[in-house]
Amino acid sequence: MAHVLPGPRRSGSTLLLAVALLVLAACLLAGRAGYQLVTLETGSMAPAHPAGSLLLEREQPLEDLRAGQVITFRAPTPRGQTLTHRVTDVQRTADGSVVVRTRGDANAGEDPWDAVVGDDRVWRVVGGVPHAGAVLSAARGVAGTPTALVLGALVALAVVWLPAGRRTDRRGERPGPGPCWSGRRRRSAGRVRPLARRATAASAVAALAVTASATAAEAAWDTSVARGHAVRSARLVTPSIVSVRDGCLFAGGTNRDQVVVTFTAAADDRRAVRVERRTVNGSGGGSWAVVGTLAPGATTFADPTVAFLTRYGYRLTHTAGPWSGTTSGEVQILTVPNCL
């Protein structure tokens, strides 16, 4: 006597079971065995990894970290969210710490902070599937736990293996009503009901176990990301202009005017000093334009591109990569033909 499901129904149930178990395994393995699945929420890493991509990350030794790799770390933003960005620079300081600069591929500039690696391992992206992250996010978000995954897998398992309601005789025909058939039907139902009850009880226990296990794994991974990538924003002080004077520059066999700007500033994280100038006229003044970029330790700037009897305004700003500090106050000077 046959008690099997029709082919399409069995195949569909088996596929459902396989998918549920695979996604469940992904939740269980989160942060374990050195691997983690991450859903990319924003488009900052496009086009390599567009928004909604499912990323596979591997925990690697810090000594193997190189520029060009994509890592996940905790950023110093108001929400303190986890970011996945590309490494643009790796610096190893004298005290043994490692400072990492990062940038999103789709962003205009580098991130305005340094990632100070405080652990001996980092989470690096080793692969990704575009738009597949939404599936995992939805599965993980059901009721806030992977409980639904466990129940779905067990329901699919029950559909595959529990006896079907339709029964046939050896000739493939469905028997009519009769005492023998009714007896077999009652005995079969008696066997199915205890099995269904056991499956339901087992699913409840498994759901609780998997929920606790997956939640603990996610918490461990989140802690490792925060611990391994402490961050600090650059400290940029405001420069102060000491003097602006009109001087002479001997070049090409002739004398010409130049403006010399002298300034000072306390030590900070600056990587350059940006000098801006504008032409001041009777109506107020023109727009600011960058006329020089100096090394971090510079204290003077000579501007030979000035004209006679013209009033100029100068101001300075400390910069560190893509971000800037507070701009100094403006200091003006009127050039005179004193180099004739």
TORZAVO-337370 format. One record per residue (C-alpha): residue number from 1; residue in one letter; chain; x, y, z. Coordinates in nm, 2 decimals. Layout:
BEGIN
+------+-------+-------+--------+--------+--------+
: rogu : lumlo : zakol :     px :     py :     pz :
+------+-------+-------+--------+--------+--------+
:  NUM :     A :     A :      X :      Y :      Z :
...
+------+-------+-------+--------+--------+--------+
END
This chain:
BEGIN
+------+-------+-------+--------+--------+--------+
: rogu : lumlo : zakol :     px :     py :     pz :
+------+-------+-------+--------+--------+--------+
:    1 :     M :     A :   0.00 :   0.00 :   0.00 :
:    2 :     A :     A :   0.15 :   0.34 :  -0.10 :
:    3 :     H :     A :   0.18 :   0.62 :   0.14 :
:    4 :     V :     A :   0.40 :   0.87 :  -0.05 :
:    5 :     L :     A :   0.33 :   1.23 :  -0.16 :
:    6 :     P :     A :   0.28 :   1.32 :  -0.52 :
:    7 :     G :     A :   0.61 :   1.41 :  -0.70 :
:    8 :     P :     A :   0.56 :   1.79 :  -0.73 :
:    9 :     R :     A :   0.44 :   1.82 :  -0.38 :
:   10 :     R :     A :   0.73 :   1.62 :  -0.24 :
:   11 :     S :     A :   0.98 :   1.82 :  -0.45 :
:   12 :     G :     A :   0.84 :   2.16 :  -0.35 :
:   13 :     S :     A :   0.84 :   2.06 :   0.02 :
:   14 :     T :     A :   1.20 :   1.93 :   0.00 :
:   15 :     L :     A :   1.31 :   2.26 :  -0.16 :
:   16 :     L :     A :   1.14 :   2.45 :   0.11 :
:   17 :     L :     A :   1.31 :   2.24 :   0.37 :
:   18 :     A :     A :   1.65 :   2.29 :   0.21 :
:   19 :     V :     A :   1.61 :   2.67 :   0.19 :
:   20 :     A :     A :   1.49 :   2.69 :   0.55 :
:   21 :     L :     A :   1.78 :   2.48 :   0.68 :
:   22 :     L :     A :   2.03 :   2.68 :   0.48 :
:   23 :     V :     A :   1.91 :   3.02 :   0.61 :
:   24 :     L :     A :   1.88 :   2.87 :   0.96 :
:   25 :     A :     A :   2.24 :   2.75 :   0.94 :
:   26 :     A :     A :   2.34 :   3.10 :   0.83 :
:   27 :     C :     A :   2.18 :   3.24 :   1.15 :
:   28 :     L :     A :   2.34 :   2.98 :   1.37 :
:   29 :     L :     A :   2.69 :   3.03 :   1.22 :
:   30 :     A :     A :   2.68 :   3.41 :   1.26 :
:   31 :     G :     A :   3.01 :   3.51 :   1.41 :
:   32 :     R :     A :   3.12 :   3.15 :   1.46 :
:   33 :     A :     A :   3.40 :   2.96 :   1.29 :
:   34 :     G :     A :   3.55 :   3.29 :   1.18 :
:   35 :     Y :     A :   3.27 :   3.37 :   0.93 :
:   36 :     Q :     A :   2.97 :   3.61 :   0.93 :
:   37 :     L :     A :   2.69 :   3.70 :   0.69 :
:   38 :     V :     A :   2.62 :   4.07 :   0.67 :
:   39 :     T :     A :   2.35 :   4.26 :   0.49 :
:   40 :     L :     A :   2.47 :   4.59 :   0.34 :
:   41 :     E :     A :   2.21 :   4.85 :   0.42 :
:   42 :     T :     A :   2.33 :   5.15 :   0.22 :
:   43 :     G :     A :   2.48 :   5.21 :  -0.13 :
:   44 :     S :     A :   2.81 :   5.35 :   0.00 :
:   45 :     M :     A :   3.00 :   5.05 :  -0.15 :
:   46 :     A :     A :   2.84 :   5.06 :  -0.49 :
:   47 :     P :     A :   2.90 :   4.95 :  -0.76 :
:   48 :     A :     A :   3.11 :   4.66 :  -0.62 :
:   49 :     H :     A :   2.85 :   4.60 :  -0.35 :
:   50 :     P :     A :   2.52 :   4.78 :  -0.40 :
:   51 :     A :     A :   2.26 :   4.83 :  -0.13 :
:   52 :     G :     A :   2.10 :   4.51 :  -0.02 :
:   53 :     S :     A :   2.40 :   4.29 :  -0.10 :
:   54 :     L :     A :   2.47 :   3.98 :   0.11 :
:   55 :     L :     A :   2.83 :   3.99 :   0.22 :
:   56 :     L :     A :   3.04 :   3.70 :   0.35 :
:   57 :     E :     A :   3.30 :   3.82 :   0.60 :
:   58 :     R :     A :   3.60 :   3.63 :   0.74 :
:   59 :     E :     A :   3.79 :   3.71 :   1.05 :
:   60 :     Q :     A :   4.16 :   3.76 :   0.96 :
:   61 :     P :     A :   4.47 :   3.84 :   1.15 :
:   62 :     L :     A :   4.55 :   4.21 :   1.19 :
:   63 :     E :     A :   4.89 :   4.16 :   1.04 :
:   64 :     D :     A :   4.73 :   4.07 :   0.71 :
:   65 :     L :     A :   4.53 :   4.39 :   0.68 :
:   66 :     R :     A :   4.62 :   4.59 :   0.36 :
:   67 :     A :     A :   4.49 :   4.89 :   0.18 :
:   68 :     G :     A :   4.22 :   4.80 :  -0.07 :
:   69 :     Q :     A :   4.05 :   4.54 :   0.16 :
:   70 :     V :     A :   3.69 :   4.60 :   0.27 :
:   71 :     I :     A :   3.62 :   4.57 :   0.65 :
:   72 :     T :     A :   3.34 :   4.61 :   0.89 :
:   73 :     F :     A :   3.38 :   4.84 :   1.20 :
:   74 :     R :     A :   3.18 :   5.05 :   1.44 :
:   75 :     A :     A :   3.17 :   5.42 :   1.34 :
:   76 :     P :     A :   3.16 :   5.73 :   1.57 :
:   77 :     T :     A :   2.82 :   5.84 :   1.45 :
:   78 :     P :     A :   2.52 :   5.95 :   1.66 :
:   79 :     R :     A :   2.37 :   5.60 :   1.62 :
:   80 :     G :     A :   2.70 :   5.42 :   1.64 :
:   81 :     Q :     A :   2.60 :   5.20 :   1.35 :
:   82 :     T :     A :   2.82 :   4.93 :   1.19 :
:   83 :     L :     A :   2.98 :   5.03 :   0.86 :
:   84 :     T :     A :   3.14 :   4.83 :   0.59 :
:   85 :     H :     A :   3.40 :   5.04 :   0.40 :
:   86 :     R :     A :   3.72 :   5.00 :   0.20 :
:   87 :     V :     A :   4.06 :   5.05 :   0.37 :
:   88 :     T :     A :   4.26 :   5.34 :   0.20 :
:   89 :     D :     A :   4.55 :   5.35 :   0.44 :
:   90 :     V :     A :   4.71 :   5.14 :   0.72 :
:   91 :     Q :     A :   4.95 :   5.31 :   0.96 :
:   92 :     R :     A :   5.15 :   5.13 :   1.23 :
:   93 :     T :     A :   5.26 :   5.37 :   1.50 :
:   94 :     A :     A :   5.56 :   5.35 :   1.73 :
:   95 :     D :     A :   5.36 :   5.22 :   2.02 :
:   96 :     G :     A :   5.24 :   4.92 :   1.82 :
:   97 :     S :     A :   4.89 :   5.03 :   1.75 :
:   98 :     V :     A :   4.74 :   5.02 :   1.40 :
:   99 :     V :     A :   4.54 :   5.32 :   1.26 :
:  100 :     V :     A :   4.31 :   5.26 :   0.96 :
:  101 :     R :     A :   4.17 :   5.51 :   0.72 :
:  102 :     T :     A :   3.85 :   5.41 :   0.53 :
:  103 :     R :     A :   3.62 :   5.52 :   0.25 :
:  104 :     G :     A :   3.30 :   5.41 :   0.09 :
:  105 :     D :     A :   3.35 :   5.34 :  -0.28 :
:  106 :     A :     A :   3.06 :   5.57 :  -0.37 :
:  107 :     N :     A :   3.15 :   5.85 :  -0.13 :
:  108 :     A :     A :   3.32 :   6.17 :  -0.24 :
:  109 :     G :     A :   3.60 :   6.15 :   0.02 :
:  110 :     E :     A :   3.74 :   5.95 :   0.30 :
:  111 :     D :     A :   3.56 :   5.89 :   0.63 :
:  112 :     P :     A :   3.62 :   6.18 :   0.88 :
:  113 :     W :     A :   3.77 :   5.95 :   1.14 :
:  114 :     D :     A :   4.05 :   5.71 :   1.21 :
:  115 :     A :     A :   3.98 :   5.34 :   1.30 :
:  116 :     V :     A :   4.22 :   5.24 :   1.58 :
:  117 :     V :     A :   4.23 :   4.87 :   1.57 :
:  118 :     G :     A :   4.24 :   4.74 :   1.93 :
:  119 :     D :     A :   4.22 :   4.37 :   1.86 :
:  120 :     D :     A :   4.45 :   4.13 :   1.68 :
:  121 :     R :     A :   4.19 :   4.04 :   1.42 :
:  122 :     V :     A :   3.96 :   4.22 :   1.18 :
:  123 :     W :     A :   3.64 :   4.13 :   0.99 :
:  124 :     R :     A :   3.71 :   4.14 :   0.61 :
:  125 :     V :     A :   3.46 :   4.10 :   0.32 :
:  126 :     V :     A :   3.56 :   3.80 :   0.11 :
:  127 :     G :     A :   3.26 :   3.78 :  -0.12 :
:  128 :     G :     A :   2.91 :   3.91 :  -0.19 :
:  129 :     V :     A :   2.58 :   3.85 :  -0.37 :
:  130 :     P :     A :   2.39 :   4.16 :  -0.49 :
:  131 :     H :     A :   2.04 :   4.21 :  -0.35 :
:  132 :     A :     A :   2.04 :   3.88 :  -0.16 :
:  133 :     G :     A :   2.08 :   4.04 :   0.18 :
:  134 :     A :     A :   1.71 :   4.13 :   0.19 :
:  135 :     V :     A :   1.62 :   3.77 :   0.21 :
:  136 :     L :     A :   1.84 :   3.71 :   0.51 :
:  137 :     S :     A :   1.73 :   4.03 :   0.68 :
:  138 :     A :     A :   1.37 :   3.94 :   0.64 :
:  139 :     A :     A :   1.43 :   3.59 :   0.78 :
:  140 :     R :     A :   1.63 :   3.73 :   1.08 :
:  141 :     G :     A :   1.37 :   3.99 :   1.14 :
:  142 :     V :     A :   1.06 :   3.77 :   1.18 :
:  143 :     A :     A :   0.95 :   3.81 :   1.54 :
:  144 :     G :     A :   1.30 :   3.94 :   1.61 :
:  145 :     T :     A :   1.43 :   3.57 :   1.63 :
:  146 :     P :     A :   1.50 :   3.28 :   1.40 :
:  147 :     T :     A :   1.21 :   3.09 :   1.56 :
:  148 :     A :     A :   1.01 :   3.11 :   1.24 :
:  149 :     L :     A :   1.30 :   2.94 :   1.06 :
:  150 :     V :     A :   1.29 :   2.65 :   1.29 :
:  151 :     L :     A :   0.92 :   2.61 :   1.27 :
:  152 :     G :     A :   0.93 :   2.64 :   0.89 :
:  153 :     A :     A :   1.19 :   2.37 :   0.86 :
:  154 :     L :     A :   1.00 :   2.13 :   1.08 :
:  155 :     V :     A :   0.67 :   2.20 :   0.90 :
:  156 :     A :     A :   0.84 :   2.13 :   0.57 :
:  157 :     L :     A :   0.99 :   1.81 :   0.72 :
:  158 :     A :     A :   0.65 :   1.70 :   0.84 :
:  159 :     V :     A :   0.49 :   1.77 :   0.50 :
:  160 :     V :     A :   0.76 :   1.55 :   0.34 :
:  161 :     W :     A :   0.75 :   1.26 :   0.58 :
:  162 :     L :     A :   0.41 :   1.24 :   0.73 :
:  163 :     P :     A :   0.17 :   1.00 :   0.55 :
:  164 :     A :     A :  -0.06 :   1.16 :   0.30 :
:  165 :     G :     A :  -0.43 :   1.17 :   0.35 :
:  166 :     R :     A :  -0.51 :   1.00 :   0.01 :
:  167 :     R :     A :  -0.45 :   0.63 :   0.00 :
:  168 :     T :     A :  -0.46 :   0.38 :  -0.29 :
:  169 :     D :     A :  -0.47 :   0.01 :  -0.32 :
:  170 :     R :     A :  -0.22 :  -0.20 :  -0.50 :
:  171 :     R :     A :  -0.38 :  -0.15 :  -0.84 :
:  172 :     G :     A :  -0.36 :   0.23 :  -0.80 :
:  173 :     E :     A :  -0.73 :   0.27 :  -0.73 :
:  174 :     R :     A :  -0.88 :   0.43 :  -0.43 :
:  175 :     P :     A :  -1.08 :   0.17 :  -0.23 :
:  176 :     G :     A :  -1.43 :   0.23 :  -0.14 :
:  177 :     P :     A :  -1.57 :   0.25 :   0.21 :
:  178 :     G :     A :  -1.56 :  -0.07 :   0.41 :
:  179 :     P :     A :  -1.49 :  -0.21 :   0.75 :
:  180 :     C :     A :  -1.13 :  -0.31 :   0.68 :
:  181 :     W :     A :  -1.04 :   0.02 :   0.51 :
:  182 :     S :     A :  -1.20 :   0.22 :   0.79 :
:  183 :     G :     A :  -1.00 :   0.02 :   1.05 :
:  184 :     R :     A :  -0.67 :   0.08 :   0.87 :
:  185 :     R :     A :  -0.76 :   0.45 :   0.83 :
:  186 :     R :     A :  -0.83 :   0.48 :   1.21 :
:  187 :     R :     A :  -0.51 :   0.30 :   1.29 :
:  188 :     S :     A :  -0.31 :   0.52 :   1.06 :
:  189 :     A :     A :  -0.46 :   0.83 :   1.20 :
:  190 :     G :     A :  -0.38 :   0.70 :   1.55 :
:  191 :     R :     A :  -0.01 :   0.67 :   1.45 :
:  192 :     V :     A :   0.00 :   1.01 :   1.28 :
:  193 :     R :     A :  -0.14 :   1.21 :   1.57 :
:  194 :     P :     A :   0.13 :   1.11 :   1.82 :
:  195 :     L :     A :   0.39 :   1.18 :   1.56 :
:  196 :     A :     A :   0.25 :   1.52 :   1.49 :
:  197 :     R :     A :   0.24 :   1.60 :   1.86 :
:  198 :     R :     A :   0.60 :   1.49 :   1.90 :
:  199 :     A :     A :   0.71 :   1.70 :   1.61 :
:  200 :     T :     A :   0.53 :   2.01 :   1.75 :
:  201 :     A :     A :   0.69 :   1.96 :   2.09 :
:  202 :     A :     A :   1.03 :   1.91 :   1.93 :
:  203 :     S :     A :   0.99 :   2.23 :   1.72 :
:  204 :     A :     A :   0.91 :   2.44 :   2.03 :
:  205 :     V :     A :   1.22 :   2.31 :   2.21 :
:  206 :     A :     A :   1.44 :   2.36 :   1.90 :
:  207 :     A :     A :   1.30 :   2.71 :   1.84 :
:  208 :     L :     A :   1.40 :   2.82 :   2.19 :
:  209 :     A :     A :   1.75 :   2.66 :   2.17 :
:  210 :     V :     A :   1.82 :   2.81 :   1.82 :
:  211 :     T :     A :   1.69 :   3.15 :   1.93 :
:  212 :     A :     A :   1.92 :   3.16 :   2.23 :
:  213 :     S :     A :   2.21 :   3.03 :   2.03 :
:  214 :     A :     A :   2.17 :   3.26 :   1.73 :
:  215 :     T :     A :   2.12 :   3.57 :   1.96 :
:  216 :     A :     A :   2.43 :   3.49 :   2.15 :
:  217 :     A :     A :   2.63 :   3.45 :   1.83 :
:  218 :     E :     A :   2.51 :   3.78 :   1.69 :
:  219 :     A :     A :   2.59 :   3.95 :   2.02 :
:  220 :     A :     A :   2.94 :   3.81 :   2.02 :
:  221 :     W :     A :   3.01 :   3.92 :   1.67 :
:  222 :     D :     A :   2.87 :   4.27 :   1.74 :
:  223 :     T :     A :   3.10 :   4.30 :   2.04 :
:  224 :     S :     A :   3.40 :   4.19 :   1.85 :
:  225 :     V :     A :   3.34 :   4.45 :   1.58 :
:  226 :     A :     A :   3.31 :   4.73 :   1.84 :
:  227 :     R :     A :   3.62 :   4.61 :   2.03 :
:  228 :     G :     A :   3.83 :   4.56 :   1.72 :
:  229 :     H :     A :   3.77 :   4.90 :   1.57 :
:  230 :     A :     A :   3.76 :   5.18 :   1.82 :
:  231 :     V :     A :   3.74 :   5.51 :   1.64 :
:  232 :     R :     A :   3.85 :   5.87 :   1.70 :
:  233 :     S :     A :   3.77 :   6.18 :   1.51 :
:  234 :     A :     A :   4.07 :   6.40 :   1.40 :
:  235 :     R :     A :   4.15 :   6.69 :   1.63 :
:  236 :     L :     A :   4.20 :   7.01 :   1.43 :
:  237 :     V :     A :   4.28 :   7.34 :   1.61 :
:  238 :     T :     A :   4.21 :   7.68 :   1.46 :
:  239 :     P :     A :   4.53 :   7.84 :   1.32 :
:  240 :     S :     A :   4.61 :   8.20 :   1.42 :
:  241 :     I :     A :   4.77 :   8.45 :   1.17 :
:  242 :     V :     A :   5.05 :   8.65 :   1.34 :
:  243 :     S :     A :   5.13 :   8.89 :   1.06 :
:  244 :     V :     A :   5.07 :   8.96 :   0.69 :
:  245 :     R :     A :   5.33 :   9.19 :   0.53 :
:  246 :     D :     A :   5.42 :   9.31 :   0.18 :
:  247 :     G :     A :   5.77 :   9.20 :   0.08 :
:  248 :     C :     A :   6.00 :   9.18 :  -0.22 :
:  249 :     L :     A :   6.09 :   8.87 :  -0.43 :
:  250 :     F :     A :   6.38 :   8.88 :  -0.67 :
:  251 :     A :     A :   6.30 :   8.64 :  -0.96 :
:  252 :     G :     A :   6.40 :   8.63 :  -1.32 :
:  253 :     G :     A :   6.63 :   8.93 :  -1.29 :
:  254 :     T :     A :   6.36 :   9.16 :  -1.16 :
:  255 :     N :     A :   6.20 :   9.25 :  -0.83 :
:  256 :     R :     A :   5.84 :   9.18 :  -0.77 :
:  257 :     D :     A :   5.60 :   9.22 :  -0.48 :
:  258 :     Q :     A :   5.49 :   8.92 :  -0.26 :
:  259 :     V :     A :   5.28 :   8.89 :   0.05 :
:  260 :     V :     A :   5.42 :   8.68 :   0.33 :
:  261 :     V :     A :   5.17 :   8.53 :   0.58 :
:  262 :     T :     A :   5.31 :   8.42 :   0.92 :
:  263 :     F :     A :   5.09 :   8.20 :   1.14 :
:  264 :     T :     A :   5.10 :   7.97 :   1.44 :
:  265 :     A :     A :   4.89 :   7.68 :   1.58 :
:  266 :     A :     A :   4.90 :   7.42 :   1.85 :
:  267 :     A :     A :   4.98 :   7.06 :   1.78 :
:  268 :     D :     A :   4.69 :   6.86 :   1.63 :
:  269 :     D :     A :   4.61 :   6.59 :   1.38 :
:  270 :     R :     A :   4.65 :   6.82 :   1.07 :
:  271 :     R :     A :   4.80 :   6.68 :   0.76 :
:  272 :     A :     A :   4.81 :   7.01 :   0.57 :
:  273 :     V :     A :   4.74 :   7.38 :   0.60 :
:  274 :     R :     A :   4.51 :   7.53 :   0.34 :
:  275 :     V :     A :   4.57 :   7.90 :   0.25 :
:  276 :     E :     A :   4.28 :   8.10 :   0.09 :
:  277 :     R :     A :   4.28 :   8.45 :  -0.05 :
:  278 :     R :     A :   4.02 :   8.69 :  -0.18 :
:  279 :     T :     A :   4.04 :   9.03 :  -0.34 :
:  280 :     V :     A :   3.87 :   9.30 :  -0.13 :
:  281 :     N :     A :   3.71 :   9.59 :  -0.32 :
:  282 :     G :     A :   3.47 :   9.87 :  -0.25 :
:  283 :     S :     A :   3.16 :   9.65 :  -0.27 :
:  284 :     G :     A :   3.28 :   9.42 :   0.00 :
:  285 :     G :     A :   3.50 :   9.15 :  -0.15 :
:  286 :     G :     A :   3.53 :   8.87 :  -0.40 :
:  287 :     S :     A :   3.50 :   8.49 :  -0.34 :
:  288 :     W :     A :   3.76 :   8.29 :  -0.16 :
:  289 :     A :     A :   4.01 :   8.08 :  -0.36 :
:  290 :     V :     A :   4.28 :   7.83 :  -0.25 :
:  291 :     V :     A :   4.62 :   7.98 :  -0.33 :
:  292 :     G :     A :   4.84 :   7.73 :  -0.14 :
:  293 :     T :     A :   4.85 :   7.40 :   0.05 :
:  294 :     L :     A :   5.14 :   7.37 :   0.30 :
:  295 :     A :     A :   5.30 :   7.09 :   0.50 :
:  296 :     P :     A :   5.17 :   7.03 :   0.85 :
:  297 :     G :     A :   5.47 :   7.19 :   1.02 :
:  298 :     A :     A :   5.48 :   7.51 :   0.81 :
:  299 :     T :     A :   5.45 :   7.85 :   0.98 :
:  300 :     T :     A :   5.49 :   8.09 :   0.68 :
:  301 :     F :     A :   5.34 :   8.13 :   0.33 :
:  302 :     A :     A :   5.47 :   8.35 :   0.05 :
:  303 :     D :     A :   5.23 :   8.46 :  -0.22 :
:  304 :     P :     A :   5.40 :   8.60 :  -0.53 :
:  305 :     T :     A :   5.08 :   8.62 :  -0.74 :
:  306 :     V :     A :   4.97 :   8.96 :  -0.61 :
:  307 :     A :     A :   4.92 :   9.29 :  -0.80 :
:  308 :     F :     A :   5.02 :   9.64 :  -0.70 :
:  309 :     L :     A :   4.78 :   9.86 :  -0.50 :
:  310 :     T :     A :   4.53 :   9.58 :  -0.44 :
:  311 :     R :     A :   4.37 :   9.48 :  -0.11 :
:  312 :     Y :     A :   4.38 :   9.11 :  -0.03 :
:  313 :     G :     A :   4.23 :   8.91 :   0.25 :
:  314 :     Y :     A :   4.39 :   8.59 :   0.38 :
:  315 :     R :     A :   4.27 :   8.30 :   0.60 :
:  316 :     L :     A :   4.40 :   7.96 :   0.70 :
:  317 :     T :     A :   4.24 :   7.62 :   0.77 :
:  318 :     H :     A :   4.39 :   7.29 :   0.91 :
:  319 :     T :     A :   4.29 :   6.99 :   0.71 :
:  320 :     A :     A :   4.32 :   6.61 :   0.76 :
:  321 :     G :     A :   4.22 :   6.42 :   0.45 :
:  322 :     P :     A :   3.87 :   6.50 :   0.34 :
:  323 :     W :     A :   3.77 :   6.71 :   0.65 :
:  324 :     S :     A :   3.86 :   7.06 :   0.77 :
:  325 :     G :     A :   3.89 :   7.23 :   1.10 :
:  326 :     T :     A :   3.77 :   7.58 :   1.19 :
:  327 :     T :     A :   3.90 :   7.86 :   0.96 :
:  328 :     S :     A :   4.10 :   8.14 :   1.11 :
:  329 :     G :     A :   3.99 :   8.50 :   1.11 :
:  330 :     E :     A :   4.06 :   8.71 :   0.80 :
:  331 :     V :     A :   4.36 :   8.94 :   0.79 :
:  332 :     Q :     A :   4.38 :   9.20 :   0.51 :
:  333 :     I :     A :   4.67 :   9.39 :   0.34 :
:  334 :     L :     A :   4.71 :   9.66 :   0.08 :
:  335 :     T :     A :   5.00 :   9.59 :  -0.15 :
:  336 :     V :     A :   5.22 :   9.88 :  -0.25 :
:  337 :     P :     A :   5.49 :   9.91 :  -0.53 :
:  338 :     N :     A :   5.79 :   9.90 :  -0.28 :
:  339 :     C :     A :   6.01 :   9.68 :  -0.49 :
:  340 :     L :     A :   6.08 :   9.91 :  -0.79 :
+------+-------+-------+--------+--------+--------+
END
